Amino acid sequence: MRINKIYLMNDTIDHLKKRINNREYDLIENDDNFSVYPINLTEKQNSRCGKLVKKYIRISLLLLLTITTLQAQDQDRKAVTSTLDALHLYAHEADGKKYFSLYSDDAVFMGTDATERWPIGEFKTYANARFDTGKGWTYTPTSRNIYFNENRDTAWFDETVVNAKYGECRGTGVLEKFGGEWKISHYNLTVPVPNDLLVPVVEMIKGQEKSK
């Protein structure tokens, strides 16, 4: 951008040099005579500085956004982990109130038996009857994988849990975020069967079904 400066014709050379060195941009006008003298050194310097400042601001904002996103992702992961850990803890303590506070209103729990597909209402009836006797169940997590959708309002997981009676089991399920709080909407508990034992186990199941 070119900025024209108007100087008096009778300004001395020293005065002009002084004005140039001082990078002055004020306009001195004379109605009779005037000369146009461009002084844009400081403007160019300011332009370069301005571009650098804008560049640094963009980089800073990008870094801030990245850090904020990573922090949010880490908080979500911790929150989901905490919810699942609490699920197993409250089941072990037979605390039905706290246990079912972790589920969504339309949650489904699937147990190890083929008939055990319980909407949350039915599952409450079954579990609370047991919790009321002071007996819960203990499944200790040993490993867990957690995944999120792009909007980070849905998470799904798979985990390995160990039970004294059933040994190593697998839990899989889905959590949804409601009002900033993660709730379990689906949990499926299974007992993995080694491939070498699968056929004999299937035959045992078939034999049991025939005897019914």
C-alpha positions as CSV (number, residue, x, y, z in Angstrom):
1,M,0.0,0.0,0.0
2,R,1.5,3.3,-1.1
3,I,1.1,6.3,1.2
4,N,1.8,9.8,-0.3
5,K,3.2,12.5,2.0
6,I,3.0,16.2,1.2
7,Y,5.9,18.4,2.2
8,L,6.6,22.0,1.9
9,M,8.7,23.0,-1.1
10,N,11.0,25.1,1.1
11,D,11.7,22.2,3.5
12,T,15.5,21.8,3.7
13,I,17.2,18.5,2.8
14,D,18.1,18.1,6.5
15,H,14.5,18.5,7.4
16,L,13.5,15.8,4.9
17,K,16.2,13.4,6.1
18,K,15.1,14.0,9.7
19,R,11.6,13.3,8.7
20,I,12.5,10.1,6.8
21,N,14.7,8.9,9.7
22,N,12.0,9.6,12.2
23,R,9.5,7.7,9.9
24,E,7.0,10.6,10.3
25,Y,3.7,10.2,8.5
26,D,1.9,13.4,9.4
27,L,0.9,15.6,6.4
28,I,2.1,19.2,6.1
29,E,0.1,21.0,3.5
30,N,0.7,24.3,1.6
31,D,-1.9,25.8,-0.5
32,D,0.5,27.3,-3.0
33,N,3.1,24.6,-3.6
34,F,3.5,21.1,-2.5
35,S,5.6,18.0,-3.3
36,V,4.6,14.4,-3.0
37,Y,7.2,12.3,-1.2
38,P,6.4,8.6,-0.5
39,I,7.6,7.2,2.8
40,N,6.6,3.6,3.4
41,L,9.5,2.0,5.1
42,T,7.7,1.7,8.5
43,E,4.6,0.5,6.7
44,K,6.5,-2.4,5.2
45,Q,8.0,-3.3,8.5
46,N,4.6,-3.1,10.2
47,S,3.1,-5.3,7.5
48,R,5.8,-8.0,8.0
49,C,5.3,-7.8,11.7
50,G,1.6,-8.0,11.3
51,K,1.8,-11.1,9.2
52,L,4.1,-12.8,11.7
53,V,1.8,-11.9,14.5
54,K,-1.2,-13.3,12.6
55,K,0.8,-16.5,11.9
56,Y,1.7,-17.0,15.5
57,I,-1.9,-16.3,16.6
58,R,-3.2,-19.0,14.2
59,I,-0.6,-21.5,15.3
60,S,-1.3,-20.7,19.0
61,L,-5.1,-21.1,18.5
62,L,-4.5,-24.4,16.6
63,L,-2.3,-25.7,19.5
64,L,-4.9,-24.6,22.0
65,L,-7.7,-26.3,20.1
66,T,-5.6,-29.5,19.9
67,I,-4.8,-29.5,23.6
68,T,-8.4,-28.8,24.5
69,T,-9.6,-31.6,22.3
70,L,-7.1,-34.1,23.7
71,Q,-8.0,-33.1,27.2
72,A,-11.7,-33.6,26.5
73,Q,-11.0,-37.0,25.0
74,D,-8.9,-38.0,28.0
75,Q,-11.7,-36.9,30.3
76,D,-14.3,-38.9,28.4
77,R,-12.1,-42.0,28.5
78,K,-11.6,-41.6,32.3
79,A,-15.3,-41.0,32.8
80,V,-16.3,-44.2,30.9
81,T,-13.6,-46.2,32.7
82,S,-14.9,-44.9,36.1
83,T,-18.5,-45.8,35.2
84,L,-17.5,-49.4,34.3
85,D,-15.3,-49.8,37.3
86,A,-18.2,-48.5,39.5
87,L,-20.5,-51.0,37.9
88,H,-18.4,-54.0,39.0
89,L,-17.8,-52.4,42.5
90,Y,-21.5,-51.8,43.2
91,A,-22.4,-55.3,42.0
92,H,-19.8,-56.8,44.4
93,E,-21.2,-54.6,47.2
94,A,-24.8,-55.6,46.4
95,D,-25.7,-51.9,46.2
96,G,-28.7,-51.9,43.9
97,K,-29.4,-48.2,44.1
98,K,-25.9,-47.1,43.0
99,Y,-25.6,-50.0,40.6
100,F,-28.7,-49.2,38.6
101,S,-28.0,-45.4,38.7
102,L,-25.3,-46.2,36.1
103,Y,-27.7,-47.5,33.5
104,S,-29.8,-45.5,31.1
105,D,-33.6,-45.7,31.3
106,D,-33.9,-48.0,28.3
107,A,-30.8,-50.1,29.0
108,V,-30.6,-53.9,28.2
109,F,-28.5,-56.4,30.1
110,M,-27.6,-59.7,28.5
111,G,-26.4,-62.6,30.7
112,T,-24.5,-65.8,30.0
113,D,-27.7,-67.8,29.5
114,A,-29.4,-67.7,26.1
115,T,-32.7,-66.7,27.9
116,E,-31.1,-63.8,29.8
117,R,-32.0,-60.7,27.7
118,W,-33.3,-58.3,30.3
119,P,-34.7,-54.8,29.6
120,I,-33.7,-52.7,32.6
121,G,-37.0,-53.1,34.4
122,E,-36.8,-56.9,34.4
123,F,-33.2,-56.8,35.3
124,K,-33.8,-54.6,38.3
125,T,-36.4,-57.1,39.6
126,Y,-34.0,-60.0,39.3
127,A,-30.9,-58.3,40.6
128,N,-32.5,-56.4,43.5
129,A,-34.0,-59.6,44.8
130,R,-30.5,-60.9,45.1
131,F,-29.0,-57.6,46.3
132,D,-31.6,-57.5,49.1
133,T,-30.2,-60.7,50.6
134,G,-26.8,-59.0,50.8
135,K,-25.4,-61.1,47.9
136,G,-24.0,-59.5,44.8
137,W,-21.6,-60.9,42.2
138,T,-17.9,-60.3,41.6
139,Y,-16.3,-59.8,38.2
140,T,-12.9,-58.3,38.3
141,P,-11.8,-56.4,35.2
142,T,-8.3,-57.3,33.9
143,S,-8.3,-55.5,30.6
144,R,-10.5,-53.1,28.7
145,N,-10.8,-51.4,25.3
146,I,-12.9,-48.3,24.8
147,Y,-13.9,-46.6,21.6
148,F,-15.9,-43.4,20.8
149,N,-17.9,-42.1,17.9
150,E,-17.0,-38.8,16.2
151,N,-19.3,-36.7,18.3
152,R,-18.0,-38.4,21.4
153,D,-21.5,-38.9,22.8
154,T,-21.5,-42.7,22.4
155,A,-18.8,-45.2,23.6
156,W,-18.5,-48.9,23.1
157,F,-16.2,-51.3,24.9
158,D,-15.0,-54.8,25.4
159,E,-13.4,-56.0,28.6
160,T,-12.1,-59.1,30.2
161,V,-13.4,-59.8,33.6
162,V,-12.6,-62.7,36.0
163,N,-15.1,-64.6,38.2
164,A,-14.2,-67.2,40.8
165,K,-16.8,-69.6,39.5
166,Y,-16.9,-69.0,35.7
167,G,-13.3,-68.0,35.2
168,E,-12.3,-65.5,32.5
169,C,-15.4,-63.9,30.9
170,R,-16.0,-61.1,28.4
171,G,-18.1,-58.1,28.8
172,T,-19.1,-55.9,25.9
173,G,-21.5,-53.0,25.7
174,V,-22.4,-49.4,24.9
175,L,-22.5,-46.2,26.9
176,E,-24.3,-43.0,26.0
177,K,-23.7,-39.4,27.3
178,F,-26.7,-37.8,28.8
179,G,-26.2,-34.2,30.1
180,G,-22.5,-34.7,30.4
181,E,-22.9,-38.0,32.3
182,W,-22.1,-41.4,30.8
183,K,-24.8,-44.1,31.2
184,I,-24.6,-47.8,30.3
185,S,-27.3,-48.6,27.7
186,H,-26.2,-52.1,26.9
187,Y,-24.1,-54.7,28.6
188,N,-23.5,-58.3,27.4
189,L,-21.7,-60.8,29.5
190,T,-20.4,-64.0,27.8
191,V,-18.0,-66.8,28.6
192,P,-15.5,-67.4,25.7
193,V,-15.1,-71.0,24.7
194,P,-11.8,-72.2,23.3
195,N,-12.1,-73.4,19.7
196,D,-10.9,-76.9,20.6
197,L,-13.7,-77.2,23.1
198,L,-16.4,-75.6,21.0
199,V,-17.8,-78.7,19.3
200,P,-18.1,-80.7,22.6
201,V,-19.8,-77.7,24.3
202,V,-22.2,-77.3,21.4
203,E,-23.1,-81.0,21.6
204,M,-23.7,-80.6,25.4
205,I,-26.0,-77.7,24.8
206,K,-27.9,-79.6,22.1
207,G,-28.3,-82.6,24.4
208,Q,-29.7,-80.3,27.2
209,E,-32.2,-78.8,24.8
210,K,-33.4,-82.2,23.7
211,S,-34.0,-83.3,27.3
212,K,-36.3,-80.3,28.0
